[in-house]
């Protein structure tokens, strides 16, 4: 009797796996994040998460245990999924404009059995209906480029991910500040060449920058990316952390990047 029950459970679980994986589209793949057995579904032919999202999730690891977090512009859910393992939040809500990408994020949440912790909302951030002043942290890796600047995107997914199509920098920060409770933390990765604009808008919405870290591709190159933490109604004190270098001279990852990727 016990053997039959065990065999039945085995086939039921195998059927569940088959039904789940049968939903994976032909151009999609499942990538191992190499951290606490977390995985993510990505489109091999479309936009995939980059190192900036991984660096931001590591930078935001000081978010307090049992926090309520919003991930604005979650994409495939990479930052939120990593944060569930790094900071053990009470709730993560990922907000994504693109329907297909949001659906992929939903399936990644299910793949990791995070339904009780992480939720995906498919909407424009300007139409988001979450309670203001009720979240402990907001993380975001928003589009870096203004419209009609830079290299033209290859497809619509890349266009929305890289350019301010439906919301500009002011919108992203205004909405983030509104969601945060008093002394809530805001984490962002952004282009270094837009820092002066970024700092002015943060001040406008009562977000005081507390910590920044410049990211460099190589030691002898200019920084193109910055990691930033600001606190709503925070005091005036800014810590500039040591530079984060991505590559050694030979093009291999530095030890710190390998540690962030859990490969060292």
N, C-alpha and C positions, 0 to 999 in steps of 0.2 A: 504493500500500500504506500509506504513512504517513498519507494523507488518510483512508482507511477506518478506520485504528486511532484516529486523533484523533476522528473522528465517533462511533465506538463508545464511546470514553471519555466523550465529551460526553453521549451518551444514558444511559449508565450513571449518571453523576453526576446528571443530571436525574431519573432514576428514584429514586435515593436521596433526593433532596430531596423528591420527591412523597411517598414512603413516610413520610418523617419528618413533613412538614407535615400529612399526612392524619391523624396521631395527635393533632393539636391539636383540642381540644374546641371546640364551637360558641361557648361563652361565654369562651374563652380568647383571649389576645392575646400577641404577642411585642413587648416593649418594648426599644428601644435604650438601653443604659445610658450611651451617649456617652463611653465610656472604653475605649480599646484594642479597639474593635469588639465589646465584650461585650454580650450580650443576655440577656433573661430572659423566661420564660413566666409569665404571670399570669392569674388568673381575674377577668374583668371584673365578675362578680356577687358575688364573694366577698372574702376578706381579701387585701389587697395590701400590699407593703412600704411603710413610711413614711419620712419624713426621718430619724427616729432611727437606722434601720439604716445609711443612707448616712453620717451623721455619725460613727457608731461605726467604720465601715470606714476613714474618713479619720483618725480619732483613733488607730487601731491601726496606722497606716502605719510606725511605728517597730519593728514586729516584724522580727526579723533574717531575712536571706535564707536560704533552704533550711531554714526551720523546719517543724516538725510542729505543726499547728493543729487544734483541735477547735472547731467552731461549734455550741454547744448551743442547741437551739431554732431551727434554721436557717430554718424556714419554707420559702419558695420558693428559698432558697439565696443570697439577695442579698449578704449579708456575705461569705460564703466566695468567691463568684464575683468580687466586687470585689477581695478580698485576693489572689486569684491574679494579678491584674494589678498591684497596688500593691506587694507584697512578695516576689513570686516564691517561694512556699513549696515545700518538698519534697512536702508532703501536707496536704490539708484534709479533715477528716471532719465532715460536717454531720449533726446528729442531729435528727430531727423526729418528733413523736408522731403527727400526722395522716397517715393513709395516702395520701389523695388529694393533699395538699400535698407530701408526700415524693416521690411519683411525678412531680409537676410539676417538682420540683427536679432529679430524675434526668434528665428530658428537657432541662432547661436546661443541665445539665452536658454532655450529648451535643451540644446545639446549639452550644455554645462549644468543642467538642473538648477538653474538660478531663478526660476519663476517666482519664488517667494521673496526674492531680494531685488530683482531688476525688472523694470518695465520699460517698454519702448513706446513712444508716442510719435505718430506720423503726422507732423504738421509744420507749418511755417512758424518760426519763433515769434513773429509778430502776432500770431493768432493763438499763442499758447495760453491756456486757461488753468494755471496752477496758482495756488494760494500764495500771495506775496508775503514776504517777511517770515517764511516758514521753513527755510532750508539752511543747513549748517555750512554747506559748501557748494560752489558751482565750479565745474571744470569745463574748459572749452578750447577747442582747436579750430577756430573759425577760418573762413576763407581769408587769405592774406592780401589779395589783389583787388584794387578798384577796377570797375568796368572800363574797358577800352584801354587797358595797360597790359604790358607784358606779352608773352607768347600766347597765341590763340589756342584754346583747349581743343583736344582731338574729338571729344564727344560731349554730349550734354551733361553726363554724370561728372566728368572732370570740370566742366564749366561751372557747375553749381558748387562743387567742392573747393574750387580755387578762387573764384571771383565773387564779389559782393553783388549777387544777382537779386536776391529778395530782401536782404537786410545789410546795412552798412555797419561799420565799426561802432558807431554811436548806438545803434539798435542793440547789438550784441551786449554791450556793457550796461546800457540802461535796463535791459530785461534781466540781466544777471544780478544787478544791484537790487532790483525790485524783489527778486526771489529770495535773496539772502536775509536772514534774521540779523539783529544787531550783533556786531562782532563776527558775523559769518565770513568765511574765507573764499576768495576768488582766485582760481588758478588758470593760467593761460599760457599758451605758446604762440609766439607771434614773430613777425619779421622785425629785425633790429632797425631797419631803415624807416620804420613808421613809429618809433618809440616816442618821439616828441608829441605826435598826435595822440598816441595811446595814453600817455601820462595826463594830458590835458582832459581827455574824456573821462578817465578814471576819477580825477579830482571833481569833475562836474557832477558825478553821480556818487560822491561821498565814499569812494573806494581809495584807501590810502595804501600805497605800495610799501610792502614790508620786506620783501625779499626778491632779488633778481639773480639770474645766472645766465651769463652769455655763453652761447654754444658756437663752437668753431669747427668747421670741417677738418682743417689742419691748423697746427700751432702757429704757422707763419702767415695765415690768411685772415681776412676780416671776418668778423662775426656777422652771420646772416639771420640768426635765430636767437630769441631770448625767451627764457622761462621766467614767469612772474607770478608772485603771490601778493594779493592785496586784501585788506580787511575792511569791512564796512564800518565806518565811523572809528577806524583805528587811529592810534596816536602816530605822531610824526617820528618815525625811526626806520631807516632803510639799511638792510644788510645786503651787500654785494658778495655773493659766493664766488669761490674760485672758478676759473673758466672750465667748461666742459669740452674736451677735445674728442672728436669722433674717430678720426683716423690717425694712425702712425704715418711716418714718411713713406713707408712702403705700401700704403693703401689698406693695410689690415686694421681691424678695430683695435682701439686702445683697451687697456685692461679695465678701465672704468665702464666702458660701453659693454664689454663682455660680461662684467658683473651685473649690469642692468638687465642684460638679456639672459642672465642665469647660465652663462656658458663658462664661468670661471669660478 
